[in-house]
Amino acid sequence: MTTEHPPRRCSPRAEEYPTVRIVAAREAQLMRTLGRAVNILSTAHGAFAVGGDCAVYARGGPPAEHQVTIIASDNHLTEARTALAAGGMRSIVSSRLGSRQVVGGDLRVILLYPASTTGTGEGLLERAETMRIGQIWAPVLSGTDLMIDKLRHLGSHRCDFVPMLPVARALREQVDWPTVAGATADLPCARAFLGLLDDLAVTGSLEGRP
């Protein structure tokens, strides 16, 4: 009779952790890509706003590291990609529904329809505020819309509350929590996370939660 032992898990080596210099360089590259995209789109005369982790960062959240997310109006999404490509970014084919992508250097710029973030997208760009992100100024999605977008991405196969908690704490006073609760009431993972935030006194009282 043989006994199978689970494979031994090796601790990550020190060189596998990103250094402060690597993280800073990645953040600087992201800010350069964001600035380039915002400058190009600002001259294209189409409505847009910064979303995703860059928007969270602008509102006091953790530094963004991976990609730039831009929300463009339904009538200008294709034009936005064309303008970015004309500005020197490489347009790529994406299988993601409702998105267009370009590459600036090693980083992707994801272009999304408003409806792909909060579900309806109604009034999304109108609620955006012009804010400073690094060295640039750009329209940024509201804290409420950002939180709805984050919660809509939680699901049974992707239900990690760890990165969500510092975002919620950073945006807590910028979010209309009852609106968030109402917009995500049909999502079990979102309800669970909002319950956790309520217990941790991050949201205050979620009066009106369905």
Backbone torsions as a table, in degrees:
resi	resn	phi	psi	omega
1	MET	NA	129.0	179.9
2	THR	-109.5	145.7	179.8
3	THR	-111.1	124.9	178.8
4	GLU	-89.0	130.0	178.5
5	HIS	-103.6	140.5	178.4
6	PRO	-61.7	145.6	179.6
7	PRO	-60.0	139.2	-179.9
8	ARG	-71.8	130.1	178.8
9	ARG	-88.9	122.7	179.9
10	CYS	-87.0	138.4	177.1
11	SER	-69.0	142.3	178.6
12	PRO	-59.0	140.9	177.0
13	ARG	-74.6	156.7	-176.4
14	ALA	-58.6	-36.1	-177.2
15	GLU	-70.9	-12.5	179.3
16	GLU	-81.5	-14.8	177.5
17	TYR	-85.9	137.0	177.9
18	PRO	-67.9	135.4	178.6
19	THR	-79.9	167.2	177.4
20	VAL	-58.7	-38.4	-179.6
21	ARG	-65.3	-41.1	179.7
22	ILE	-64.9	-44.9	-180.0
23	VAL	-62.6	-43.1	179.7
24	ALA	-64.5	-40.2	179.4
25	ALA	-65.8	-39.4	179.4
26	ARG	-65.6	-42.5	179.0
27	GLU	-64.5	-40.8	179.3
28	ALA	-64.0	-40.1	178.3
29	GLN	-64.3	-40.3	179.2
30	LEU	-63.9	-42.1	179.9
31	MET	-65.6	-36.2	177.0
32	ARG	-65.5	-42.9	178.7
33	THR	-64.9	-42.0	178.3
34	LEU	-62.2	-46.4	-179.9
35	GLY	-61.0	-40.4	179.1
36	ARG	-63.4	-45.4	-179.3
37	ALA	-64.8	-43.5	-178.8
38	VAL	-64.8	-42.5	179.4
39	ASN	-61.8	-40.7	179.4
40	ILE	-67.4	-46.2	-176.4
41	LEU	-70.2	-28.6	179.4
42	SER	-65.6	-27.4	179.0
43	THR	-92.0	-5.1	-179.2
44	ALA	-88.5	-8.2	173.5
45	HIS	62.4	30.3	173.2
46	GLY	-113.6	145.6	-179.5
47	ALA	-68.0	133.8	177.5
48	PHE	-155.7	167.4	174.5
49	ALA	-153.3	152.5	176.5
50	VAL	-80.2	133.7	177.6
51	GLY	-126.0	-164.5	175.4
52	GLY	64.0	-154.1	-174.1
53	ASP	-67.4	-28.5	177.1
54	CYS	-65.5	-38.1	177.7
55	ALA	-68.4	-40.5	176.2
56	VAL	-60.1	-42.6	178.7
57	TYR	-61.8	-42.3	179.2
58	ALA	-61.2	-29.1	-177.9
59	ARG	-95.6	15.6	174.0
60	GLY	99.6	7.4	-179.2
61	GLY	-85.1	-173.3	-179.2
62	PRO	-61.3	153.4	177.7
63	PRO	-59.5	141.3	176.3
64	ALA	-85.2	147.9	-174.9
65	GLU	-132.2	-24.6	-161.8
66	HIS	-105.3	-46.6	-175.3
67	GLN	-156.0	163.3	176.4
68	VAL	-100.9	132.1	177.6
69	THR	-116.3	125.0	179.0
70	ILE	-121.1	131.7	174.8
71	ILE	-100.5	119.5	-179.9
72	ALA	-114.0	152.0	-178.8
73	SER	-63.8	155.8	-176.9
74	ASP	-54.3	-36.1	-176.1
75	ASN	-83.3	-7.2	-173.1
76	HIS	-126.2	8.4	-177.0
77	LEU	-63.8	-49.2	-180.0
78	THR	-65.3	-39.7	179.0
79	GLU	-64.2	-34.8	178.7
80	ALA	-64.7	-43.5	178.1
81	ARG	-64.1	-40.7	178.7
82	THR	-62.2	-41.8	-179.6
83	ALA	-65.4	-40.7	179.1
84	LEU	-66.2	-39.9	178.0
85	ALA	-64.8	-40.1	178.0
86	ALA	-66.1	-25.9	178.5
87	GLY	-84.1	6.1	174.7
88	GLY	107.9	-1.6	177.5
89	MET	-87.9	150.3	-175.3
90	ARG	-92.3	121.1	178.7
91	SER	-77.1	136.7	-179.5
92	ILE	-128.2	156.5	178.4
93	VAL	-81.7	134.5	179.6
94	SER	-125.2	137.1	176.5
95	SER	-88.6	-4.7	-178.6
96	ARG	-71.6	128.3	-176.2
97	LEU	-63.7	130.4	174.4
98	GLY	75.4	19.2	-178.9
99	SER	-129.4	156.7	171.3
100	ARG	-128.2	147.8	-176.9
101	GLN	-134.2	144.4	170.5
102	VAL	-132.9	162.7	-180.0
103	VAL	-119.8	126.8	173.9
104	GLY	-115.7	107.1	-172.4
105	GLY	69.2	-123.4	178.3
106	ASP	-101.3	4.8	-173.2
107	LEU	-113.3	144.5	178.8
108	ARG	-91.3	144.3	169.2
109	VAL	-110.6	116.3	-178.1
110	ILE	-96.5	124.3	177.5
111	LEU	-105.3	125.5	-175.5
112	LEU	-126.2	150.6	169.6
113	TYR	-72.5	150.8	176.4
114	PRO	-55.6	-39.5	-176.6
115	ALA	-65.9	-19.8	-178.7
116	SER	-81.0	-2.8	179.8
117	THR	-103.4	-60.8	-176.2
118	THR	-101.4	3.8	178.4
119	GLY	101.8	-55.6	178.4
120	THR	-101.3	-36.7	-178.6
121	GLY	77.5	1.3	-176.1
122	GLU	-65.4	122.7	177.4
123	GLY	71.5	9.0	-174.6
124	LEU	-60.6	-52.1	-177.1
125	LEU	-70.9	-30.5	178.5
126	GLU	-67.0	-29.1	-179.3
127	ARG	-83.8	-9.4	-179.3
128	ALA	-64.6	147.5	179.4
129	GLU	-116.6	141.9	176.0
130	THR	-77.1	121.6	-175.9
131	MET	-137.3	163.9	176.5
132	ARG	-87.0	132.0	173.8
133	ILE	-126.7	105.8	-175.4
134	GLY	64.8	-117.2	-177.9
135	GLN	-102.3	6.2	-176.6
136	ILE	-122.1	165.7	172.1
137	TRP	-115.8	137.9	-177.3
138	ALA	-157.0	154.4	172.9
139	PRO	-67.7	134.4	-175.2
140	VAL	-127.1	136.2	178.6
141	LEU	-56.7	149.6	179.4
142	SER	-66.3	157.4	177.9
143	GLY	-59.9	-37.3	179.2
144	THR	-64.1	-46.0	-179.4
145	ASP	-67.4	-35.9	177.5
146	LEU	-63.5	-42.3	-179.2
147	MET	-68.1	-38.7	176.1
148	ILE	-60.9	-43.8	179.3
149	ASP	-60.7	-45.3	179.4
150	LYS	-60.8	-44.9	-177.1
151	LEU	-68.9	-31.8	179.5
152	ARG	-67.4	-18.8	179.7
153	HIS	-89.5	-5.3	175.5
154	LEU	-78.4	141.2	178.8
155	GLY	-161.0	179.6	-176.6
156	SER	-63.4	-25.4	179.3
157	HIS	-99.2	-4.3	179.4
158	ARG	-150.6	80.6	-175.2
159	CYS	-126.9	62.6	-177.9
160	ASP	-100.6	109.1	-179.6
161	PHE	-82.4	-15.4	-173.0
162	VAL	-58.9	-52.1	179.9
163	PRO	-73.5	-17.5	-177.6
164	MET	-76.6	-32.0	-173.4
165	LEU	-63.8	-47.8	177.6
166	PRO	-64.7	-29.3	176.4
167	VAL	-65.8	-47.2	-179.8
168	ALA	-62.4	-40.0	179.3
169	ARG	-67.1	-38.5	-179.6
170	ALA	-68.1	-35.2	-175.5
171	LEU	-96.4	0.0	-166.3
172	ARG	-48.6	-43.4	-176.9
173	GLU	-84.2	-5.8	179.6
174	GLN	-102.0	3.9	-173.4
175	VAL	-113.3	134.3	170.0
176	ASP	-86.4	93.0	-171.6
177	TRP	-64.8	-39.4	175.1
178	PRO	-59.9	-36.7	176.5
179	THR	-64.7	-42.7	177.4
180	VAL	-60.5	-45.3	-179.5
181	ALA	-61.7	-41.6	179.3
182	GLY	-66.8	-37.0	-177.4
183	ALA	-74.8	-18.5	-177.1
184	THR	-119.6	17.7	-174.8
185	ALA	-62.5	-22.9	-178.6
186	ASP	-89.2	4.5	-175.8
187	LEU	-111.7	109.5	-176.5
188	PRO	-56.6	-43.2	-178.4
189	CYS	-66.9	-35.4	177.6
190	ALA	-66.4	-42.7	178.3
191	ARG	-61.4	-40.2	179.6
192	ALA	-64.2	-42.3	-178.7
193	PHE	-68.1	-40.6	178.0
194	LEU	-65.2	-34.8	175.2
195	GLY	-63.4	-40.5	176.6
196	LEU	-62.8	-44.9	178.9
197	LEU	-61.7	-38.2	178.6
198	ASP	-64.1	-44.1	179.6
199	ASP	-65.6	-30.8	179.2
200	LEU	-87.7	4.3	178.4
201	ALA	62.3	30.3	176.4
202	VAL	-80.3	-37.4	-174.8
203	THR	-94.7	-7.1	-168.2
204	GLY	72.6	-141.9	178.4
205	SER	-97.3	124.7	178.5
206	LEU	-87.6	64.3	178.2
207	GLU	-65.2	138.1	-179.6
208	GLY	90.3	2.0	177.6
209	ARG	-65.3	130.0	-179.6
210	PRO	-61.5	NA	NA
